[in-house]
Amino acid sequence: MTIEHASVEIARKPWGRRDLRPWSSIDASTDPVGELWLERTDKSAPNPALLLKLLFTSQPLSIQVHPNDAFARSIGLPNGKTEAWYILSALPGARIALGLNRHLTPQELRAAIRDGSIADLVQWRPVAQGDVIFVPGGTIHAIGADIVLAEIQQRSDTTFRLFDFGRHRELHEDSVVAASEAGPPPTQPPPRRLTDAQLVLVASSHFVFERIDLRANSLWGLQTDREAWILVIEGEGRIGRAKATVGDAIFMESDSAGIDVGSSGMSILIAYPGPDPVASLLQDRSERMTQPTDVLSGSEIIEVLT
């Protein structure tokens, strides 16, 4: 049973940003930060199945693909990398790429990598705050400039590049051809409302990704029977004993926590292993605390608040 504030690992990137506010107070003024990896505080604990990141872009990232589970295992890796993005902010004109405009044969894909025309064959689309993009392993994709996003993914850092916008890093033609579904992207299921507070953004075999919006000055219970990553994206409050505000991340595993929401409300992203949303994840405890006829014992009050 675990509830802990996440630790942060910094990945400085030339395409990153020098100002990470309001998501982080880390000083990036002299060396841009591209990614913040949110990890367990206990470094001796087993790695979770999922990895939560924040990405900050001032330039486009490479056009790339990650392996799916089957291909990853065929080359000796434990799993592939399916991911999902939640757009936290995006300047006008910001865009991402997902899939290709048409199906390519392996020969056509190789030629497009070699001559750079792959940059015109990916499906670019505009993005705005609140958009959700699901990226199954094997899907060719890219993240454009002027975006801040939260990414939940299978724990893997395997990336094959097709195009690098002039950075002259190695391209991985053979691996791309073997790993890619070189065609249009899979259908993106729309988010669906689970409760008044819960919006399921993505439900896949690898993870469930939700946005939870909690009204001001309310009390809630959060209970998981598996690992879960929580990221505060609006407002403030307390999760368990920890004060939580924008940019704070918390890791839970087979545990429960009270959520005491502040006067401006609070919105969080939560992700946990799939395939299905957990119906009992969130319980509204505000009504119980405000019933005039209720007389709670000390142990009941502690249970409600924790």
Secondary structure, DSSP 8 states (H G I E B T S, - for coil): -EEEE-EEEEEEEEEEES--TTT-----SSS-EEEEEEE-S-TTS---SEEEEEEEESS---EEE---HHHHHHTT-S----EEEEEEEE-TT-EEEEEESS---HHHHHHHHHHSTHHHHEEEEE--TT-EEEE-TT--EEE-SSEEEEEEEES----EEEE-TT------HHHHHHH---SS-------EESSSSEEEEEE-SS-EEEEEEE-TT-EEEEE-SSEEEEEEEEEEEEETTEEEETT-EEEEES-EEEEEEEEEEEEEEEEE--SS--TTSEEE-HHHHH-TT----HHHHHHHH-
